[in-house]
Amino acid sequence: MAKKFSELEKKMSPERRVKIGAQVKAALAEMPLNDLRNARGLSQKMLADILHVQQPAIAKLEKRTDMYISTLRSHINAMGGNHDIIASVLSFSLDFIQFCVNFCIKYLRKQPNVVICKR
């Protein structure tokens, strides 16, 4: 007889719950686009309509192993999601956008005749 996960979870130790939570988070982070689309309850045709493309374009996109960030962004946004880009440099993880902003500010400060305004 099948048991509800909530019943099994009540019997788990807090350490076990944390471990399982980490495993679930890792699995979701590596989820292919087609699995993510299916989890959202969207067909390729439905997603194609949202993105204003033909269904074969979605099938082709989901098979790709490499794509532009803008393509990935529009695909994820069409499924109602958001995305963050994390750059791992050595042992440090940085928010990519914040990294770019900081880099640009440092670069511009070294340029003559450039004034940086704070908001």
Buried (B, 14 or more C-beta within 10 A) or exposed (E): EEEEEEEEEEEEEEEEEEEBEEEEEEEEEEEEBBEBBEEEEBEBEBBBBBBEBEBEBBEEBBEEEEEEEEEBBBBBEBBEEEEEEEEEEEEEEBEEEEBEEEEEEEEEEEEEEEEEEEE
